[in-house]
Structures are given as structure tokens and as C-alpha cells.
């Protein structure tokens, strides 16, 4: 990010007509779930593709197939880019890097670029793998002869091209740079200056360029925290905490018994409403060692939900995981964000109903995991929105959460919090305060799984999950693509640049195996249900990792990751 901003700086000084773009460098790790969209968890320290186009019109990795020639392609592509999945963005970056960010900043794609968007929406691997290894910006600017440092030269420091530009300071701000798009910059400016004027944003940029320091460092730290900037830096290397393993897709639309319809299917919006798309899996370890799987789209037929089970007991990360349809159950097929729990004798389920006008969070019980009853309303969207607005966000008509049972007397429910313009035209200011608030999560806590109270807010990432390590530290895994540690599940340290989970806690979307690995089931609605493995292996946590980010700013020497930023 900083590298690209510096190019802009040089170009403005020389009065040359030039244009640069910014896009988050992403890679995929453990996935969490969200309704009717793809949430693939990112930011795993992958290496960008090193292919550089010969000129601005040359396309990277252009396929031999003809591009989409739909006469309405531009309009359709703009509609898709209002809320694309992470897979779609990565796919686009494999051919036209930075297009999504450009469109967010007002750019209109041409016919070729629109075709790329449509191709990626239909098939996220249309232009090659989307594991993060192929997508990436050109490695340098030919006109300015800027090339990135090699791994040996990097040593976790800013690129050599930054030398001489930072007039006075080099610090945590200059290392990671300013937010990557206008809405985020204005949101941070609003939090710090109370203004989004050109002068305010310019002064903010001067801090990130290292030309000055904030006049009030305490106030600036608070602004960085409340805007989500600190949460997205993730300066620590996840490999110093544990391991992650990608296990592929365990269920997709070709799996025998699947009747679900992908969102990119031409018939999706005219489908039988008793059929859903694949999303939101919840896994339970059964007494015989097999895994039961409930998910949106698990229906055997229209309006008939069906549980799936693994064909064999799963004890270790190396075991083969395959699922087959098992028995019908009586929760509605439109029940979303299911979190299922089994304590050896009784079952409990939490979830929301995907029905217009029904915006509450529910609980059900069962003796066998199939016949559910005793429905009770735990929270309403209006109750949750009280704390959304109290923390500076807008009210939402949603009540979707990831639930974790740490013990019989400690439960956490992490409710989603999307960008203010989510599912609206980009830049929509819902509450009229002049800025578009970014992603966040609202955390509730319970001592019995029935009575819930507000616990805290986390600024950054639209979804999250709380678990605990065997040594007693709380673990927050977020769709920022990062993992955070805390001693009290409130004062979170800076993030690790990968998605890891503690071994303590029954979680709706994962199970812990005998070998200590946690299997995490995710969502990629146009493809299927991906499976990742995660394990925290470091039991000796450095005090640095626990310093609350709201009160502490690391030095450059304490940063463990190469120069990159995902904000």
C-alpha cells in the first residue's frame, strides 16, 4: 500500500499524468460462515504473482477462452462488484489487478474488464488458482524503475523505494501505511479529526508518509483502534503461534445427495424457495467418533432438512473426511447460522430464520439431534442494535452469530457487523454522519447459554469466533484474516497474520480431534464447504502478544511480518 502511495506522490510532484491503484494482498486460511455470500478468510502471508505486464493494456494470465460478450456486461459487473466474494476479487486480480478497488473509487470498467468480472463470478478459478499465489500486483513500476526487495533483502522492513521519502520518521504508521480506499481513509479521518475535509485527510496522509507525527498520539491511537486500522495490521507471524492446513472441499454441488443451488446459477433467484445454497455449516463430534454436519443447503428435497455424517470416525488431521446424507431433521431449511451442540445426552441449537420480517435469534433443544422443539427467542435484532449504535455503527436487521461454549458456565456469541454500505450502493451513508463505517463484531456472553448480555465490541472484521488455549488465553479468530490473544476476552493484543483457534471450547462450526487439531468448516457458496485444520502449538506466549492494541503501539523492530497490509 505504502509503495503505491509513494508512486502517487512522485507522480504529483513531477506533474505527470498517471494513475495508480491499490488492492489488498490476500491469501486464504480457515474460513468462517455468512448468509448468501462467500466469506473466505484471508491474509496468510502468500507471495504475490511476479508477472509484470509489458504495458498498461496487457492482461495478466489471459485465458484462451473468449471473454463474456454480454451487451449488459458492464452493468452486471458493477452490480456484482457491489458485494463480491473474496474468491471473486482474487480471481479478478489474477487478470486485472486492482479492478475492485478502482470501482470502489468510482471507476467504470470497460467491456473487457466487465467480462473478467462475469467470468470470475461464474467460476472463481477461471484465470487460474485463487490460493493467493497467483494473484498480486505488478512487482514494480517500469517507468520509475522500482522493484521489490527479495526475501533476503526484505528482513521485514519497508521496501528500499521508500528511502528518502520519509522526511523525519519511520514507525508503525509508516510501515503499514494508510487505509486502502477513500471510505476507510475518511472513516479514520473522522475518528481522529472529526472531519473528512481534504485538509484533514491530507494531514492524515502526512502521518503515514512519515512527514509528521500525530499532534495527539493518545487520540490518534484511539482513532486507529475505533476505525479498525490497528486490527488489520496483524504484525505478528502466525507460524510463531501454530499451524494451519488446507484440506480442500468436503462437500460441493457434485456431492451425491446435494440438491442445493449455487448463487451464480441462472435459476437461483427463481428456484423453489425450499431449496437453499451451500453455507453456514455446523459440525458436532458424535459418540462413535464420526462427525455430524448441519448446513444451509443440506436439504434432501424441498423444505426437508437432512443431517449429513462422516463415513468413518475422524480422530486425526490425516484422516480422510467424506460425508454422506444420513437422517432428516425438522428445523426449517431456511434456518441460517445454525450452531449445534451435543453434551453426551442432550442437544442444543442456536440460529436465525432467513425469513423477511423475522429478525430474532433463537434456541432449540433435542434428545437426538433430529427432532427439535422448545423454540425460544433469546435476542432480537433491535436489542443487538442498541449496542451497534452505542459503539458508533448503524442499526442492522440481522441476528447472526458464531457461538462457542467454553465451559458449562461460559458461552460467547459473536454477532456479525457489516460495512455501513453492505448490500447497498457503494458509499451509502445510512445514518448521515458523513462517513461509511467499516466492519466490526458485537460480542455477547452467557453463563448458561440461555440468558445473554452484551460483553464488548471488536472494531474490524465482520465475523469472528472466540475459543481458548489450553494455557488459558482467549483466542479471537476474525474475518480480518487474523488471530488475536487476550487474558479477558476484551483487551485483545495485535493480530497474527493467519487464522488459528484454541483447543478449548465447543464451537458451532468446528470440532477438536484427538490429536489436538481443530477442523473448521467454512463457506464458499458458489463452490461448496471448504475444510481447514488449525492448531495452536506454542504454549509459551510472549508478553508482547498480549499487550492490548488499544493502548500500545509496537516498534518497527517488533513487527514479524514482511511489508504488506490487508486494509
BABAVEX-415125 format. One record per residue (C-alpha): residue in one letter; x, y, z. Coordinates in nm, 4 decimals, decimal comma. Example, Ala and Ser with C-alpha at 12.3 -4.5 7.8 and 13.67 -1.06 7.14 Angstrom:
   residuo       east      north         up
         a     1,2300    -0,4500     0,7800
         s     1,3670    -0,1060     0,7140
END
This chain:
   residuo       east      north         up
         x     0,0000     0,0000     0,0000
         x     0,2673     0,2446     0,1060
         x     0,4703     0,1634    -0,2038
         x     0,1813     0,2528    -0,4321
         x     0,1026     0,5737    -0,2411
         x     0,4621     0,6826    -0,2850
         x     0,4325     0,6379    -0,6604
         x     0,1376     0,8752    -0,6488
         x     0,3486     1,1224    -0,4505
         x     0,6306     1,1186    -0,7069
         x     0,3925     1,1483    -0,9970
         x     0,2154     1,4527    -0,8479
         x     0,5471     1,6243    -0,7839
         x     0,6539     1,5784    -1,1457
         x     0,3100     1,6801    -1,2818
         x     0,2919     1,3656    -1,4926
         x    -0,0464     1,2247    -1,5926
         x    -0,0517     0,8853    -1,4310
         x    -0,2809     0,6583    -1,2343
         x    -0,2143     0,4013    -0,9636
         x    -0,4393     0,1566    -0,7917
         x    -0,4431    -0,0123    -0,4548
         x    -0,5725    -0,3518    -0,3638
         x    -0,5374    -0,5631    -0,0580
         x    -0,2907    -0,8515    -0,0874
         x    -0,4797    -1,1570     0,0222
         x    -0,4429    -1,5280     0,0822
         x    -0,6756    -1,7853     0,2245
         x    -0,6787    -1,9603     0,5613
         x    -0,9510    -2,1009     0,7846
         x    -1,2986    -1,9932     0,6708
         x    -1,5945    -1,8770     0,8729
         x    -1,9563    -1,8504     0,7507
         x    -2,2062    -1,5863     0,6374
         x    -2,5514    -1,5988     0,4765
         x    -2,5860    -1,5944     0,0964
         x    -2,2340    -1,4764     0,0347
         x    -1,8815    -1,6060     0,0326
         x    -1,6628    -1,5280     0,3288
         x    -1,3265    -1,6824     0,2623
         x    -1,0800    -1,5933     0,5329
         x    -0,7712    -1,4267     0,4051
         x    -0,4293    -1,2802     0,4705
         x    -0,1985    -1,5815     0,5160
         x     0,1288    -1,4224     0,4029
         x     0,1361    -1,5609     0,0486
         x     0,3630    -1,4280    -0,2221
         x     0,2139    -1,2114    -0,4991
         x     0,2451    -1,3230    -0,8554
         x     0,5640    -1,1820    -1,0076
         x     0,4339    -1,1484    -1,3632
         x     0,4520    -0,7893    -1,4867
         x     0,2511    -0,6712    -1,7923
         x     0,4621    -0,5125    -2,0673
         x     0,2260    -0,2185    -2,0825
         x    -0,0921    -0,0977    -1,9187
         x    -0,3138    -0,2648    -2,1778
         x    -0,1635    -0,6117    -2,1487
         x    -0,3628    -0,8538    -1,9358
         x    -0,2033    -1,0957    -1,6921
         x    -0,2855    -1,4662    -1,7258
         x    -0,5356    -1,4020    -2,0064
         x    -0,7137    -1,7318    -2,0852
         x    -0,7570    -1,8702    -2,4330
         x    -1,1329    -1,8785    -2,3882
         x    -1,3279    -1,5875    -2,5272
         x    -1,4438    -1,3315    -2,2769
         x    -1,8068    -1,2688    -2,1926
         x    -1,9688    -1,0659    -2,4706
         x    -2,2938    -0,9908    -2,2896
         x    -2,4055    -0,6420    -2,4067
         x    -2,5096    -0,5636    -2,0471
         x    -2,1783    -0,6876    -1,9080
         x    -2,0679    -0,3529    -1,7641
         x    -2,3917    -0,3005    -1,5726
         x    -2,3896    -0,6589    -1,4469
         x    -2,0254    -0,6346    -1,3427
         x    -2,0940    -0,3193    -1,1419
         x    -2,3792    -0,4966    -0,9669
         x    -2,1527    -0,7925    -0,8817
         x    -1,8777    -0,5618    -0,7561
         x    -2,1123    -0,4036    -0,5028
         x    -2,0602    -0,7075    -0,2819
         x    -1,8227    -0,9601    -0,4386
         x    -1,6913    -1,2621    -0,2547
         x    -1,3227    -1,2770    -0,1681
         x    -1,2843    -1,5574    -0,4241
         x    -1,4231    -1,3347    -0,6984
         x    -1,1870    -1,0494    -0,6048
         x    -0,8859    -1,2830    -0,6115
         x    -0,9945    -1,4225    -0,9466
         x    -1,0267    -1,0713    -1,0914
         x    -0,6837    -0,9792    -0,9539
         x    -0,5370    -1,2739    -1,1426
         x    -0,6177    -1,0876    -1,4668
         x    -0,6922    -0,7210    -1,3922
         x    -0,5225    -0,6455    -1,0646
         x    -0,6861    -0,3757    -0,8525
         x    -1,0092    -0,3530    -1,0509
         x    -1,2312    -0,3987    -0,7455
         x    -1,0635    -0,1136    -0,5567
         x    -1,0784     0,1061    -0,8672
         x    -1,4525     0,0507    -0,8966
         x    -1,4985     0,1328    -0,5282
         x    -1,3305     0,4632    -0,6017
         x    -1,5657     0,5465    -0,8894
         x    -1,4031     0,3786    -1,1885
         x    -1,6291     0,2201    -1,4531
         x    -1,4868    -0,0985    -1,6102
         x    -1,4584    -0,1345    -1,9843
         x    -1,6108    -0,4282    -2,1736
         x    -1,3051    -0,6487    -2,1323
         x    -1,2857    -0,5846    -1,7583
         x    -1,6599    -0,6401    -1,7209
         x    -1,6170    -0,9742    -1,8941
         x    -1,3469    -1,0675    -1,6455
         x    -1,5856    -0,9899    -1,3586
         x    -1,8613    -1,2044    -1,5099
         x    -1,6208    -1,4897    -1,5790
         x    -1,4932    -1,4813    -1,2189
         x    -1,8460    -1,4669    -1,0791
         x    -1,9309    -1,7824    -1,2753
         x    -1,6040    -1,9586    -1,1929
         x    -1,3603    -1,8089    -0,9375
         x    -1,0758    -2,0168    -1,0853
         x    -1,1395    -1,9023    -1,4439
         x    -0,7999    -1,7263    -1,4570
         x    -0,6089    -1,9789    -1,2533
         x    -0,5690    -2,0749    -0,8854
         x    -0,7053    -1,8320    -0,6257
         x    -0,4966    -1,9522    -0,3346
         x    -0,3159    -1,6212    -0,3212
         x    -0,0055    -1,7423    -0,5031
         x    -0,1112    -1,6234    -0,8452
         x    -0,2937    -1,3026    -0,7651
         x    -0,0937    -0,9918    -0,6974
         x     0,0153    -0,6512    -0,8245
         x     0,2937    -0,5967    -1,0749
         x     0,6168    -0,6168    -0,8778
         x     0,7452    -0,2769    -0,9854
         x     0,6838     0,0330    -1,1884
         x     0,8896     0,0255    -1,5075
         x     0,8812     0,3997    -1,5558
         x     1,0215     0,4661    -1,2099
         x     1,2423     0,1529    -1,2091
         x     1,1084     0,0453    -0,8700
         x     1,1473    -0,3259    -0,7957
         x     1,0503    -0,5108    -0,4791
         x     1,3191    -0,6473    -0,2500
         x     1,3935    -1,0181    -0,2434
         x     1,3150    -1,2241     0,0659
         x     1,6794    -1,1946     0,1709
         x     1,6761    -0,8162     0,1317
         x     1,3363    -0,7609     0,2921
         x     1,4024    -0,8512     0,6555
         x     1,0537    -0,7269     0,7438
         x     1,1451    -0,3670     0,6622
         x     0,9754    -0,1233     0,4215
         x     1,0899    -0,1524     0,0582
         x     1,4088     0,0278    -0,0463
         x     1,1969     0,2510    -0,2713
         x     1,0666     0,4211     0,0442
         x     1,4120     0,5519     0,1359
         x     1,4478     0,9256     0,1179
         x     1,0744     0,9887     0,1092
         x     1,0016     0,9670     0,4806
         x     1,1330     1,3059     0,5776
         x     1,1594     1,2611     0,9529
         x     1,0015     0,9443     1,0895
         x     0,9862     0,5709     1,0350
         x     0,7471     0,3910     1,2649
         x     0,4474     0,1568     1,2858
         x     0,2315     0,4047     1,0895
         x     0,4760     0,4399     0,8010
         x     0,5481     0,0669     0,7920
         x     0,1886    -0,0327     0,7209
         x     0,0609     0,2840     0,5567
         x    -0,2791     0,4474     0,5347
         x    -0,6118     0,2706     0,4669
         x    -0,6531     0,1360     0,1154
         x    -0,9604     0,3204    -0,0105
         x    -1,1267     0,6568     0,0264
         x    -1,4098     0,5440     0,2550
         x    -1,1660     0,3908     0,5026
         x    -0,9401     0,6964     0,4961
         x    -1,2362     0,9242     0,5580
         x    -1,3609     0,6998     0,8406
         x    -1,0230     0,7221     1,0138
         x    -1,0022     1,0973     0,9498
         x    -1,3479     1,1370     1,1023
         x    -1,2441     0,9395     1,4105
         x    -0,9277     1,1496     1,4612
         x    -1,0126     1,4987     1,3384
         x    -1,3916     1,4832     1,3453
         x    -1,3735     1,5888     0,9818
         x    -1,3336     1,4386     0,6347
         x    -1,2169     1,7585     0,4684
         x    -0,9386     1,7480     0,2135
         x    -0,7046     1,9187     0,4599
         x    -0,7834     1,6611     0,7296
         x    -0,7257     1,3646     0,5001
         x    -0,4066     1,5300     0,3734
         x    -0,2763     1,5730     0,7264
         x    -0,3609     1,2095     0,7941
         x    -0,1626     1,1009     0,4878
         x     0,1352     1,3063     0,6044
         x     0,1470     1,0939     0,9199
         x     0,1529     0,7713     0,7179
         x     0,4166     0,9146     0,4825
         x     0,6340     0,9829     0,7857
         x     0,6430     1,3580     0,7229
         x     0,4995     1,4338     1,0669
         x     0,3768     1,2703     1,3855
         x     0,0216     1,2970     1,5222
         x    -0,0198     1,6060     1,7387
         x    -0,2133     1,3980     1,9940
         x    -0,0768     1,0428     1,9946
         x    -0,3315     0,9182     2,2519
         x    -0,6224     1,0460     2,0474
         x    -0,4681     0,9091     1,7278
         x    -0,4234     0,5651     1,8885
         x    -0,7920     0,5667     1,9836
         x    -0,8906     0,6661     1,6297
         x    -0,6757     0,3908     1,4790
         x    -0,8385     0,1407     1,7136
         x    -1,2002     0,2520     1,6659
         x    -1,1634     0,2680     1,2867
         x    -1,0241    -0,0868     1,2695
         x    -0,6841     0,0155     1,1303
         x    -0,4877    -0,1414     1,4167
         x    -0,6912    -0,4624     1,3966
         x    -0,5982    -0,5032     1,0303
         x    -0,2220    -0,4552     1,0639
         x    -0,1661    -0,8036     1,2115
         x     0,2080    -0,7548     1,2670
         x     0,2830    -1,0994     1,4145
         x     0,3673    -1,4156     1,2220
         x     0,1063    -1,6895     1,2753
         x     0,3808    -1,9516     1,2356
         x     0,5118    -1,8392     1,5750
         x     0,1763    -1,9410     1,7230
         x     0,0683    -2,2575     1,5402
         x    -0,0116    -2,4379     1,2173
         x    -0,2845    -2,4250     0,9531
         x    -0,3730    -2,6899     0,6954
         x    -0,5962    -2,6587     0,3882
         x    -0,7974    -2,9811     0,3471
         x    -0,9974    -2,8889     0,0372
         x    -1,3739    -2,9131    -0,0089
         x    -1,5603    -3,1861     0,1791
         x    -1,8959    -3,1132     0,0109
         x    -1,9687    -2,9409    -0,3185
         x    -2,2525    -2,9227    -0,5683
         x    -2,1428    -3,2527    -0,7264
         x    -2,1617    -3,4455    -0,3989
         x    -2,4265    -3,7213    -0,4276
         x    -2,7433    -3,6170    -0,2457
         x    -2,6886    -3,2405    -0,2694
         x    -2,9933    -3,0539    -0,4024
         x    -2,8707    -2,7035    -0,3151
         x    -2,8306    -2,4419    -0,5880
         x    -2,5262    -2,2096    -0,6145
         x    -2,5901    -1,8368    -0,6109
         x    -2,4307    -1,7927    -0,9530
         x    -2,6707    -2,0423    -1,1105
         x    -2,9002    -1,8631    -1,3618
         x    -3,2005    -2,0227    -1,1919
         x    -3,1049    -1,9308    -0,8343
         x    -3,3487    -1,6421    -0,7895
         x    -3,6370    -1,8326    -0,9462
         x    -3,5649    -2,1529    -0,7521
         x    -3,8067    -2,3402    -0,5297
         x    -3,7768    -2,1481    -0,2018
         x    -3,7474    -2,4741    -0,0119
         x    -3,4004    -2,5139    -0,1654
         x    -3,1005    -2,3131    -0,0476
         x    -2,7368    -2,2591    -0,1382
         x    -2,4450    -2,4217     0,0464
         x    -2,3440    -2,2153     0,3504
         x    -2,3067    -2,1953     0,7273
         x    -2,2017    -2,5488     0,8287
         x    -2,2167    -2,6608     1,1911
         x    -2,0235    -2,9706     1,2996
         x    -2,0707    -3,1979     1,6004
         x    -1,8467    -3,4854     1,7120
         x    -2,0651    -3,7889     1,7844
         x    -2,0073    -4,0635     2,0411
         x    -1,8717    -4,3057     1,7812
         x    -1,6105    -4,0580     1,6551
         x    -1,7965    -3,9646     1,3384
         x    -1,8877    -3,6039     1,2655
         x    -2,2441    -3,4841     1,2127
         x    -2,2786    -3,1879     0,9776
         x    -2,5728    -2,9496     0,9504
         x    -2,5656    -2,6678     0,6955
         x    -2,7786    -2,4364     0,4873
         x    -2,8441    -2,6339     0,1710
         x    -2,8302    -2,9737     0,3445
         x    -3,1896    -3,0454     0,2383
         x    -3,2736    -3,3880     0,0952
         x    -3,5561    -3,2255    -0,1027
         x    -3,7541    -2,9025    -0,0974
         x    -3,8278    -2,7957     0,2629
         x    -3,6770    -3,1160     0,4066
         x    -3,3579    -3,0621     0,6066
         x    -3,1245    -3,3613     0,6372
         x    -2,8233    -3,4239     0,8592
         x    -2,5011    -3,5484     0,6997
         x    -2,2403    -3,7638     0,8751
         x    -1,8829    -3,8645     0,8002
         x    -1,8455    -4,2110     0,6528
         x    -1,5746    -4,3007     0,9056
         x    -1,4671    -4,1873     1,2552
         x    -1,2281    -3,8899     1,2404
         x    -0,9524    -3,8882     1,5004
         x    -0,6605    -3,7070     1,3373
         x    -0,5898    -3,4355     1,0831
         x    -0,4522    -3,7012     0,8491
         x    -0,7794    -3,8992     0,8389
         x    -0,9851    -3,8856     0,5205
         x    -1,3048    -3,6813     0,5664
         x    -1,6042    -3,7742     0,3493
         x    -1,9730    -3,7123     0,4151
         x    -2,2970    -3,8790     0,3168
         x    -2,6596    -3,7863     0,3754
         x    -2,7981    -3,9509     0,6903
         x    -3,1341    -3,8648     0,8519
         x    -3,3999    -3,5982     0,8140
         x    -3,4429    -3,3386     1,0879
         x    -3,7237    -3,0920     1,1467
         x    -3,5625    -2,7473     1,1553
         x    -3,6680    -2,5321     0,8599
         x    -3,4397    -2,5348     0,5575
         x    -3,4205    -2,1556     0,5822
         x    -3,2740    -2,1746     0,9349
         x    -2,9451    -1,9898     0,8969
         x    -2,6290    -1,9707     1,1034
         x    -2,7026    -2,2959     1,2833
         x    -2,4770    -2,3644     1,5834
         x    -2,5320    -2,7199     1,7084
         x    -2,4068    -2,8606     2,0402
         x    -2,4156    -3,2080     2,1978
         x    -2,3110    -3,2743     2,5578
         x    -2,3360    -3,6532     2,5520
         x    -2,7058    -3,6714     2,6344
         x    -2,8928    -3,3650     2,5042
         x    -2,8674    -3,1328     2,2049
         x    -2,8917    -2,7548     2,1756
         x    -2,9161    -2,5440     1,8610
         x    -2,8849    -2,1688     1,8063
         x    -2,9762    -1,9915     1,4850
         x    -3,1710    -1,7309     1,2896
         x    -3,4579    -1,7703     1,0458
         x    -3,3903    -1,6492     0,6929
         x    -3,7395    -1,5068     0,6602
         x    -3,8296    -1,1457     0,5827
         x    -3,9523    -0,9653     0,8932
         x    -3,8205    -1,2287     1,1369
         x    -3,5077    -1,0827     1,2891
         x    -3,4577    -1,2687     1,6158
         x    -3,2008    -1,5142     1,7471
         x    -3,3412    -1,8490     1,8610
         x    -3,2587    -2,1568     2,0650
         x    -3,3960    -2,5122     2,0241
         x    -3,3365    -2,8378     2,2105
         x    -3,3454    -3,2046     2,1078
         x    -3,2892    -3,5512     2,2523
         x    -3,1414    -3,6970     1,9336
         x    -3,0238    -3,4062     1,7161
         x    -3,3057    -3,4727     1,4694
         x    -3,6356    -3,3902     1,6380
         x    -3,6106    -3,0312     1,7576
         x    -3,8506    -2,8335     1,9758
         x    -3,8797    -2,5930     2,2674
         x    -3,8092    -2,2946     2,0440
         x    -3,7304    -1,9807     2,2447
         x    -3,6311    -1,6293     2,1429
         x    -3,3050    -1,5207     2,3047
         x    -3,2351    -1,1809     2,1468
         x    -3,3906    -0,9551     1,8844
         x    -3,2075    -0,7568     1,6202
         x    -3,3314    -0,4385     1,7870
         x    -3,1709    -0,5370     2,1179
         x    -2,8384    -0,6101     1,9490
         x    -2,8584    -0,2853     1,7515
         x    -2,8707    -0,0885     2,0748
         x    -2,5032    -0,1735     2,1158
         x    -2,4273    -0,1296     1,7469
         x    -2,5436     0,2318     1,7694
         x    -2,3846     0,2826     2,1105
         x    -2,0488     0,1997     1,9526
         x    -2,0953     0,4337     1,6560
         x    -2,2403     0,1912     1,3997
         x    -2,5796     0,1752     1,2327
         x    -2,8708    -0,0472     1,3288
         x    -2,8942    -0,3824     1,1454
         x    -3,1913    -0,6107     1,0917
         x    -2,9812    -0,9217     1,1476
         x    -2,9171    -1,1584     1,4382
         x    -2,6493    -1,3964     1,3079
         x    -2,3764    -1,5254     1,5360
         x    -2,0987    -1,7791     1,5859
         x    -2,1413    -1,9467     1,9256
         x    -1,8762    -2,1082     2,1453
         x    -1,9266    -2,2983     2,4685
         x    -1,6034    -2,2615     2,6662
         x    -1,7496    -2,4447     2,9678
         x    -2,0867    -2,5128     3,1273
         x    -2,0750    -2,1614     3,2728
         x    -1,9087    -1,9617     2,9932
         x    -2,0543    -1,9046     2,6470
         x    -1,9791    -1,6448     2,3773
         x    -2,1912    -1,5370     2,0802
         x    -2,0172    -1,3196     1,8212
         x    -2,2708    -1,1294     1,6088
         x    -2,1909    -1,0044     1,2611
         x    -2,1353    -0,6361     1,1838
         x    -2,1018    -0,5407     0,8188
         x    -1,9857    -0,2220     0,6477
         x    -2,2428     0,0544     0,6587
         x    -2,2977     0,0249     0,2820
         x    -2,3251    -0,3573     0,2837
         x    -2,5796    -0,4701     0,0213
         x    -2,6302    -0,1038    -0,0708
         x    -2,4684     0,1196    -0,3341
         x    -2,1019     0,1730    -0,2501
         x    -2,0510     0,4722    -0,0254
         x    -2,4048     0,4796     0,1146
         x    -2,4080     0,6837     0,4369
         x    -2,7039     0,5317     0,6207
         x    -2,7047     0,7481     0,9343
         x    -2,5999     1,0727     0,7659
         x    -2,2839     1,1334     0,9692
         x    -2,0773     1,1877     0,6552
         x    -1,8748     0,8652     0,6655
         x    -1,9201     0,4962     0,5878
         x    -1,8452     0,2904     0,8989
         x    -1,6323    -0,0193     0,8473
         x    -1,6742    -0,3792     0,9674
         x    -1,6970    -0,4839     1,3327
         x    -1,8428    -0,7532     1,5590
         x    -2,0671    -0,7400     1,8655
         x    -1,9873    -0,9929     2,1389
         x    -2,2407    -1,1303     2,3868
         x    -2,1662    -1,3540     2,6860
         x    -2,3727    -1,6027     2,8886
         x    -2,3241    -1,8174     3,1973
         x    -2,5845    -2,0766     3,0962
         x    -2,6454    -2,0472     2,7213
         x    -2,9927    -1,9046     2,7835
         x    -2,9535    -1,5570     2,9308
         x    -2,7226    -1,3362     2,7262
         x    -2,5741    -0,9923     2,7954
         x    -2,3585    -0,7513     2,5962
         x    -1,9865    -0,8113     2,6504
         x    -1,7840    -0,5975     2,4087
         x    -1,7301    -0,4702     2,0547
         x    -1,4337    -0,5506     1,8303
         x    -1,3640    -0,2961     1,5568
         x    -1,2571    -0,4932     1,2492
         x    -1,3811    -0,7974     1,0591
         x    -1,7497    -0,8700     1,0032
         x    -1,7415    -1,2133     1,1715
         x    -1,5476    -1,3783     1,4494
         x    -1,5150    -1,6778     1,6791
         x    -1,3858    -1,6981     2,0369
         x    -1,2063    -2,0073     2,1680
         x    -0,9418    -2,0632     2,4347
         x    -0,5941    -2,2143     2,4516
         x    -0,5047    -2,4980     2,6854
         x    -0,2835    -2,2492     2,8720
         x    -0,5808    -2,0209     2,9418
         x    -0,5609    -1,7441     2,6812
         x    -0,8670    -1,6377     2,4855
         x    -0,8412    -1,6554     2,1070
         x    -1,0407    -1,4358     1,8688
         x    -1,0367    -1,5535     1,5082
         x    -1,1690    -1,2874     1,2729
         x    -1,2528    -1,2363     0,9073
         x    -0,9768    -0,9767     0,9047
         x    -0,7827    -1,2958     0,8340
         x    -0,6067    -1,2716     1,1695
         x    -0,5931    -1,4199     1,5198
         x    -0,5803    -1,2174     1,8426
         x    -0,5000    -1,3181     2,2019
         x    -0,6351    -1,1846     2,5310
         x    -0,6423    -1,2662     2,9010
         x    -1,0033    -1,1470     2,9464
         x    -1,1729    -1,1736     2,6028
         x    -1,1828    -0,7922     2,5898
         x    -0,8352    -0,6399     2,5782
         x    -0,7078    -0,8023     2,2597
         x    -0,3460    -0,7907     2,1511
         x    -0,2296    -0,7243     1,7967
         x    -0,3111    -0,9851     1,5368
         x    -0,1227    -1,2792     1,3928
         x    -0,1479    -1,2869     1,0140
         x    -0,3305    -1,6194     0,9943
         x    -0,6437    -1,7834     1,1319
         x    -0,5858    -2,0117     1,4293
         x    -0,8154    -2,1454     1,7017
         x    -0,7692    -2,2588     2,0586
         x    -0,8290    -2,6226     2,1530
         x    -1,0731    -2,5324     2,4332
         x    -1,4368    -2,4628     2,3537
         x    -1,7149    -2,6347     2,1615
         x    -1,7750    -2,4190     1,8581
         x    -2,0666    -2,4421     1,6186
         x    -1,8549    -2,4556     1,3035
         x    -1,5675    -2,6772     1,4204
         x    -1,4643    -2,9847     1,6173
         x    -1,1456    -3,0694     1,8072
         x    -0,9868    -3,4045     1,7233
         x    -0,7927    -3,6416     1,9478
         x    -0,4616    -3,5178     1,8038
         x    -0,5397    -3,1594     1,9129
         x    -0,6183    -3,0236     1,5679
         x    -0,9422    -2,8307     1,5201
         x    -1,1329    -2,8992     1,1981
         x    -1,3065    -2,5816     1,0821
         x    -1,5863    -2,5988     0,8253
         x    -1,6366    -2,2869     0,6160
         x    -1,8453    -2,1349     0,3383
         x    -1,7780    -2,0788    -0,0294
         x    -2,1345    -2,0650    -0,1539
         x    -2,0636    -2,0916    -0,5262
         x    -1,8311    -2,3890    -0,4768
         x    -1,9105    -2,5787    -0,1580
         x    -1,7942    -2,6316     0,2004
         x    -1,4176    -2,5937     0,2489
         x    -1,2368    -2,7595     0,5386
         x    -0,9303    -2,6255     0,7177
         x    -0,7294    -2,7590     1,0077
         x    -0,5774    -2,5317     1,2733
         x    -0,3734    -2,5939     1,5851
         x    -0,2022    -2,3606     1,8319
         x     0,1253    -2,5329     1,9121
         x     0,3084    -2,2611     2,1074
         x     0,2181    -2,2861     2,4763
         x     0,4716    -2,0185     2,5753
         x     0,3060    -1,6907     2,4720
         x     0,5319    -1,3837     2,4712
         x     0,4064    -1,0881     2,6725
         x     0,4329    -0,8774     2,3555
         x     0,1467    -1,0771     2,2015
         x    -0,0827    -0,9875     2,4911
         x    -0,0258    -0,6120     2,5094
         x    -0,3676    -0,4508     2,4406
         x    -0,3619    -0,2904     2,0993
         x    -0,5829    -0,0018     2,2114
         x    -0,3059     0,1164     2,4475
         x     0,0163     0,0078     2,2778
         x     0,1987     0,0794     1,9513
         x     0,4681    -0,1726     1,8536
         x     0,8070    -0,0583     1,7329
         x     0,9225    -0,1473     1,3842
         x     1,1665    -0,3976     1,5366
         x     0,8759    -0,5855     1,6971
         x     0,6980    -0,6415     1,3642
         x     0,7359    -1,0029     1,2475
         x     0,5723    -0,9968     0,9057
         x     0,7057    -0,8740     0,5708
         x     0,5913    -0,5412     0,4360
         x     0,2238    -0,5835     0,3448
         x    -0,1142    -0,4670     0,4669
         x    -0,4671    -0,6000     0,4259
         x    -0,6684    -0,2872     0,4991
END
